[in-house]
Amino acid sequence: MKKFVFELEDVMKYREFVQSQAEIELGKAMAAEHEIQVKLDALAMQAVSVKNSMKGSTDFEAIRSANSFYTFLDTQKEFLLKKMAEAK
């Protein structure tokens, strides 16, 4: 006896396939977003660490070095925020 087949069964299977692919892509994007957020958190911790170590410092070279490091952190933060926007 022949198996009964709905006329739109192929369309439903294709829709399920497309939906599963979209869910996989969403998972990848969310993982990338989480990874970027972890990096941003690490940059923030580094900034706090440098700020705490520089409290009360009067050494000009240390202050200049810290300022350069802050500039580097800001550049990294902007880059990571741009990547996060792309991931979203």
VOLOMI-650387 format. One line per 8 residues: number of its first residue (from 0); for each residue x, y, z of N, C-alpha, C, O. Coordinates in steps of 0.02 Angstrom, whole numbers, plus 50000, padded with zeros to 5 digits. Atoms other than C-alpha are relative to their C-alpha. Layout:
BEGIN
NUM> X,Y,Z,X,Y,Z,X,Y,Z,X,Y,Z; ...
! end
This chain:
BEGIN
0> 50042,49941,50000,50000,50000,50000,50044,50062,50000,50094,50065,50035; 49961,49939,50007,50063,50172,49953,49993,50044,50061,49938,50052,50089; 49999,49956,49942,50113,50289,50093,49968,50067,49980,49979,50093,49926; 50033,49936,50013,50006,50446,50106,50050,50056,50010,50087,50058,50059; 49954,49943,49997,50104,50605,50071,49960,50064,49990,49922,50070,49942; 50032,49935,50008,50043,50781,50098,50032,50036,49941,50092,50027,49929; 49973,49964,50057,50064,50894,49947,50052,50052,50022,50100,50064,49985; 49955,49947,49976,50152,51027,50050,50053,49974,50049,50086,50014,50083
8> 49952,50029,49952,50261,50907,50150,50072,50023,49985,50110,50036,50031; 49933,49978,50019,50417,50956,50052,50011,50073,50022,50066,50091,50045; 49995,49929,49979,50383,51140,50088,50009,50004,50076,50048,50044,50100; 49994,50000,49927,50362,51103,50273,50070,49977,50021,50100,50006,50067; 49933,50024,49983,50525,51005,50278,50053,50053,49984,50100,50062,50022; 49954,49946,50018,50616,51147,50189,49997,50056,50052,50048,50083,50072; 50008,49947,49950,50544,51272,50312,50033,49980,50066,50066,50021,50098; 49967,50024,49939,50603,51166,50459,50076,50002,49993,50111,50019,50040
16> 49928,49998,50013,50775,51153,50380,50026,50072,50005,50077,50085,50036; 49980,49929,49999,50786,51342,50355,49998,50026,50072,50042,50063,50093; 50006,49979,49930,50727,51370,50534,50058,49973,50041,50086,50009,50083; 49944,50029,49962,50858,51252,50604,50066,50034,49982,50108,50044,50025; 49939,49964,50021,50994,51339,50502,50002,50069,50032,50056,50092,50053; 50003,49933,49969,50936,51508,50568,50016,49995,50075,50050,50039,50103; 49985,50010,49929,50943,51441,50747,50074,49988,50011,50103,50011,50060; 49928,50013,49995,51121,51379,50718,50038,50066,49992,50084,50080,50030
24> 49967,49936,50011,51173,51549,50650,49990,50047,50059,50036,50084,50078; 50013,49960,49941,51091,51635,50798,50045,49979,50057,50072,50021,50093; 49956,50026,49948,51188,51524,50916,50072,50022,49990,50106,50039,50038; 49932,49978,50015,51351,51566,50828,50008,50074,50015,50059,50095,50044; 49997,49928,49988,51313,51753,50836,49999,50015,50075,50035,50059,50098; 50003,49989,49927,51269,51742,51021,50065,49979,50033,50087,50012,50081; 49936,50022,49973,51430,51647,51057,50054,50053,49985,50095,50068,50028; 49952,49948,50018,51531,51779,50964,49989,50062,50043,50036,50093,50066
32> 50017,49942,49958,51440,51916,51060,50025,49989,50072,50051,50035,50103; 49978,50015,49931,51477,51830,51226,50076,50004,50004,50103,50031,50053; 49927,49998,50001,51661,51810,51180,50025,50073,50000,50073,50090,50035; 49981,49930,50003,51673,51995,51138,49986,50034,50067,50026,50075,50090; 50016,49971,49934,51587,52041,51302,50051,49980,50052,50069,50021,50095; 49948,50022,49954,51714,51938,51398,50064,50041,49990,50096,50061,50039; 49941,49960,50014,51854,52032,51311,49991,50072,50025,50038,50102,50051; 50013,49932,49976,51772,52199,51351,50005,50003,50076,50031,50051,50104
40> 49994,50003,49927,51758,52148,51533,50073,49997,50023,50092,50028,50072; 49929,50005,49984,51942,52102,51535,50035,50068,49991,50078,50087,50031; 49971,49933,50011,51987,52273,51462,49981,50047,50057,50022,50086,50080; 50023,49958,49944,51883,52358,51597,50039,49984,50063,50058,50029,50101; 49962,50020,49941,51972,52258,51731,50072,50026,49996,50100,50048,50046; 49932,49974,50009,52141,52308,51659,50002,50075,50013,50049,50101,50043; 50002,49928,49990,52090,52491,51658,49995,50017,50074,50028,50062,50098; 50007,49989,49928,52037,52481,51841,50066,49984,50035,50086,50020,50081
48> 49937,50020,49970,52199,52393,51885,50053,50055,49991,50088,50073,50038; 49951,49947,50013,52306,52528,51802,49982,50063,50039,50025,50096,50067; 50022,49940,49963,52202,52666,51881,50018,49994,50073,50042,50041,50104; 49984,50010,49929,52224,52590,52054,50076,50003,50012,50098,50029,50063; 49927,49999,49991,52412,52568,52029,50029,50070,49991,50082,50085,50016; 49975,49932,50013,52430,52748,51970,49977,50051,50052,49999,50109,50049; 50023,49953,49949,52341,52827,52119,50058,50028,50039,50099,49991,50067; 49948,49967,49961,52455,52953,52200,50069,50000,49969,50117,50022,50000
56> 49934,50002,50032,52595,52925,52075,50021,50070,49977,49980,50108,49951; 49974,49936,50022,52705,53075,52039,50054,49990,49946,50083,50039,49922; 49951,50015,50052,52820,52988,51914,49970,50015,49931,49922,49984,49909; 50026,49978,50064,52794,53075,51747,49999,49944,49948,49951,49937,49911; 49996,50054,50048,52849,52925,51644,49946,49948,50012,49916,49922,49965; 50053,50049,49984,52729,52809,51735,49932,50028,49980,49890,49991,49954; 50064,49969,50018,52586,52932,51710,49992,50001,49924,49938,49987,49898; 50003,49999,50073,52628,52951,51525,49988,49930,49972,49950,49921,49925
64> 50010,50069,50021,52639,52763,51505,49928,49977,50013,49898,49944,49971; 50070,50017,49984,52471,52741,51591,49952,50033,49951,49903,50003,49929; 50042,49964,50047,52395,52873,51478,50002,49966,49931,49950,49960,49898; 49994,50036,50064,52461,52781,51324,49961,49934,50003,49929,49914,49955; 50037,50062,49992,52388,52620,51393,49925,50012,49997,49888,49972,49968; 50071,49983,50004,52219,52704,51417,49978,50012,49928,49924,49992,49908; 50015,49989,50070,52225,52761,51236,49995,49933,49963,49950,49924,49922; 50003,50066,50030,52263,52583,51183,49936,49964,50020,49904,49933,49977
72> 50062,50032,49977,52118,52518,51289,49939,50029,49966,49894,49992,49947; 50056,49969,50034,51999,52644,51212,49995,49977,49927,49941,49965,49901; 49999,50023,50069,52052,52592,51037,49975,49928,49996,49934,49911,49953; 50023,50070,49999,52027,52408,51080,49925,49996,50015,49889,49957,49985; 50071,50000,49981,51858,52445,51160,49957,50020,49940,49906,49988,49927; 50037,49979,50059,51798,52537,51004,49998,49945,49948,49946,49933,49916; 49996,50055,50048,51856,52395,50894,49953,49943,50020,49916,49916,49978; 50042,50055,49976,51768,52265,51002,49926,50018,49998,49884,49976,49982
80> 50070,49978,50004,51608,52367,51011,49975,49998,49928,49917,49982,49916; 50019,50003,50070,51607,52379,50822,49987,49927,49979,49939,49913,49943; 50010,50071,50016,51628,52190,50808,49936,49973,50033,49902,49931,50003; 50061,50023,49966,51488,52165,50935,49939,50024,49962,49890,49987,49955; 50056,49975,50039,51373,52275,50832,49990,49958,49937,49933,49945,49917; 50005,50043,50059,51413,52169,50679,49971,49932,50018,49932,49904,49980; 50026,50065,49979,51377,52010,50777,49926,50002,50015,49889,49954,50002; 50072,49994,49985,51209,52074,50834,49961,50007,49936,49900,50012,49938
! end
